[in-house]
Amino acid sequence: MRFSAEQVAGMLLEPGARSGALHRQLSEGLGDLIDLGEIPPEATLPSERALAKALAVSRTTVVAAYQTLRHEGRLERRQGSGTRVTASGRPGDRETVSARALVGEHAGRSFVHGAPPTIDFSTAALPCLDLVPDVAASLTRTEYAALTQTHHGYQPRGLPALRERLAAMYTNDGVPTTPDQILVTSGAQQALELITHGCLQPGDNVVTEAPTYRGALEAFSLANCRIRSVPCDDHGMEVERLEDLAAIRPPRLIYVQSSVHNPTGSVLADDRRRRLARLAERHGTVVVDDTALVGTLIEGTPTVSIAGLTTSERVLTIGSMSKLFWSGLRLGWIRGPAQAIARLAQMKGMTDLGTSLVSQQIGVHLLDRLPDAQATRRRQLAEGLATLTGLLTDHLPAWTWQRPRGGASLWVRIPTDSVTSFAHVALRFGVAILPGTAFSPAGVPDDHTRLPYALPRGALVAGVQRLTRAWNAYTDGHRDLPAVGVRT
Ligand SMILES: Cc1ncc(COP(=O)(O)O)c(C=O)c1O
């Protein structure tokens, strides 16, 4: 197994905070990856020059780090075949390695860690709406007592009252739905897991957008599916490209985000969603329409979901309360044909016997406040978006983005061929960003990042200041910059 410099640089974004000389931090970071089996015995490492470039450090730093690891007996140099991990290295878990390599998972920390505290631009999680504690506190003892007396507590399909509410919501939105077409899940992530295990076999072909939600890529790659991708622009997935792909080999499942797309914030155009619905009917493909972000629409009103445009029995719609209300509720759902929902409910029962009924009871009441919640979220996100785009326009004019119609992040193009390398420099200046490659199956250019805007104004200002200093240092070609004092 041969690791490219970009792969190793991406993996080194994970191990966490270190201090001391750079070459020491690097040898420790690499040593941890070898011990964990992420870089397995006998794997070939990139050349010193290539790794130095990917990490934005000097070649001497990598030479010294490799030398330390050779002295420790973890690396060896073979004439003609470069630097390899010794055969006696820890065995590790090859499954984990392949899944990580496929997804390009990065946790946004580096072997070289900036002076703490780091501003975390690597997550686009949303803050909880004030409404949530208010509503949770308004539930009375009588109501909890009624809940505990009516149900023994195990409800794999979900609380009937919540399923009824969700079904009515779809029906009002033009997609007639009955409660037996709804399965409540522990967040949209569990919905994805259940669908993956219920609908896919190892080796099945799945098509996603590129970029797309990382959690979906992780679910499909851990199930050993083959992931192909279709680009998306500011009108969502390029469905014409999907038609070309499907004409060669129809996919078993198409994963799309039609309502608001993570990470680009685009909304799938009406003509494209109709073509996608027709394509699914023609090929009998399962379509998973992940609408988890629909509550984060900043511009316009939600359009009819794909399920409303087809009679196909193979469309599964995923929803979530995480983005509009709070992810800590762990409330999501799947809407689909009753038979498929019954099968998925069985699997859900085997997985966790059901989602918290207390959380679901709060969820029912939160849905009473839907218009309030949507207005508050829209205002917050519009402000954050204006702040971040204003700061980037002023301080980083070479960075470009497409204007999102919703969501909590900006999909930013950075004029470099290695955002992974720049991410290491950014960390030295106290801001964590994720390379855009983490949001796509392998093989896309490393020239994007996702910047969140659902953060307090102070964090956005300080984060962009740090990114600006990091970008200036990076474009000036500085190498081995010491961890810079962080001023906010
Ligand atoms: C598109 C998409 N789907 C699903 C999820 C998972 O959400 P949940 O918190 O409901 O599990 C996320 C979270 O970021 C997401 O962005």
The ligand as an SDF file (V2000), in Angstrom:
LIG
                    3D

 16 16  0  0  0  0  0  0  0  0999 V2000
  -27.3010   16.6820    4.8820 C   0  0  0  0  0  0  0  0  0  0  0  0
  -27.2800   16.1360    6.2710 C   0  0  0  0  0  0  0  0  0  0  0  0
  -27.9140   14.9830    6.5250 N   0  0  0  0  0  0  0  0  0  0  0  0
  -27.9190   14.4550    7.7490 C   0  0  0  0  0  0  0  0  0  0  0  0
  -27.2660   15.0530    8.8030 C   0  0  0  0  0  0  0  0  0  0  0  0
  -27.3020   14.4320   10.1640 C   0  0  0  0  0  0  0  0  0  0  0  0
  -28.1860   15.1620   10.9600 O   0  0  0  0  0  0  0  0  0  0  0  0
  -28.7690   14.6540   12.3470 P   0  0  0  0  0  0  0  0  0  0  0  0
  -28.2110   15.5620   13.3860 O   0  0  0  0  0  0  0  0  0  0  0  0
  -30.2500   14.7810   12.2110 O   0  0  0  0  0  0  0  0  0  0  0  0
  -28.3480   13.2380   12.5390 O   0  0  0  0  0  0  0  0  0  0  0  0
  -26.5650   16.2520    8.5840 C   0  0  0  0  0  0  0  0  0  0  0  0
  -25.8190   16.8970    9.6690 C   0  0  0  0  0  0  0  0  0  0  0  0
  -24.9920   17.7450    9.4660 O   0  0  0  0  0  0  0  0  0  0  0  0
  -26.5870   16.8010    7.2850 C   0  0  0  0  0  0  0  0  0  0  0  0
  -25.9400   17.9440    7.0100 O   0  0  0  0  0  0  0  0  0  0  0  0
  1  2  1  0
  2  3  1  0
  2 15  2  0
  3  4  2  0
  4  5  1  0
  5  6  1  0
  5 12  2  0
  6  7  1  0
  7  8  1  0
  8  9  2  0
  8 10  1  0
  8 11  1  0
 12 13  1  0
 12 15  1  0
 13 14  2  0
 15 16  1  0
M  END
$$$$
